[in-house]
Amino acid sequence: MLKRLAGYSPISFTDDHKVVKSHCSCFHLKLKCFFLIGALLLTIILLSWLSYSSHGARPSARPGTLQLGERVGHQHHHGSVVTIPQKGSGPSNRLLDDFNGSKKKLLLLPKEGSEDRHDASKALISSIETEVKQGVEDLDKNAHHLSHNYHHNTDVPVDETGSKGKSDDYYDEGDNKNVDEDYDDAEKHTGLLKPRLPKCILIGVSKAGTSALLFFLNMHPKIRISQKEVHYFDLMQYYDQGLKWYKEQMPPSYADQITIEKTPSYFVSFKVPSRIHRTDSSMKLMVIVREPVSRAISQYLLMRKRSDRHNLPFPSFESLAINPLTGNVNRTFKAVRSSVYYDYMFHWLQYFPRDQILIVDGDNFRKVPWEEISKVESFLGVDHLLSKEQFVWNDVKHFYCYMMDSGEKNCLPEYKGRKHPTIDPQVIQKLKDYYRPMNEKFYRLVGQRFDWDQNTI
């Protein structure tokens, strides 16, 4: 009776209890679903992480790690296979791609017990270390280049010398007045006149006569040369522009003409050979070499000239070429290091066969340029049109000029042919002794000898 008066009937009490119990069951079900979904998500995340750890480690491996398996380079020697990690994906692996070179190529060291094996191994390790340093330098240069363009709104290239537009090795065919009026006569050529990718690259060596060689080659009607050092293969801000940009830097040419690009810094860059090989494995290469000590002095003069532009003091050649603490040759000095031709040529021959590389004797070119020019004409497969009779000695420049059919003399620019300063004879002798064994290794490597021991500085 009291329960009824209070409004609590047995029926209503039982129904309310069932409703509460039903709500509790739904809550527990939702809670179980929440934990189940959470466990599933955690499992997926864990599996994804494990997959990334196993497959992502390879592309993120530290550049320069040597492994057995992948093949890089050409078969020039017999011996052990030395390889570099596989290329990863994405732009972050661009530098790693340069270390790898073309995939499935063979990089071989000389046979066990060979006297060159130890030196070849050192050269390979040195190349990897240089790649890392140059990769960092490229990133720094790229950032500086982008910042410069943003603030100054300019496209003018900055070459390895740090100057805009052209370096001291720059040769502008527009400065050359030797071109006959009918040079671009379409009736004498085939195909359309348009920029084309080069068929030959003059890769170096800096201060060995690259500009003078191009100066005379430009007289040939079947040869066209690039108007500046392009630096496409050694500077990242240009390499990233792609082949279309590279071709646009070339002069217009006809189908029966050969375009030559010149960038001397290519020779001493360990990443350039693989890049050129991937672009065109049939590319013809030329390198002009010179007596190592005199070439090093010329490069020193170029470095000092850049310092003089800013009225900055510059150390003497002797203090840079010789370590003052040990009295030994300072190989870390760029001018000295760049004359060790063996180290760089060894690397180039891992990508290109010897018959695709013409080595021009820079010292003989200075004495009898027509002899070396004739070799270049044969190498390029063009007619021998630059004869001995057209080379005329210039007593002022102490070098040859070219006599045009019109009777006009065409000579090298005035800034060429700097006189060398007087260098301590003991330093010169120490450098000659330092280079002599490496010169012999270079002779054996390329199958060609030079009279560098007979040359006087």
Helices and strands as residue ranges (DSSP letters): H 2-5, H 10-55, G 91-93, H 94-100, H 117-152, G 173-175, G 186-188, E 194-195, E 200-204, H 210-217, E 223-225, H 236-239, H 243-248, E 252-253, E 258-262, G 264-266, H 272-279, E 284-289, H 292-309, H 317-321, H 334-337, H 341-348, G 354-356, E 357-361, H 362-367, H 369-380, G 388-390, E 391-394, E 399-403, E 409-410, H 425-446
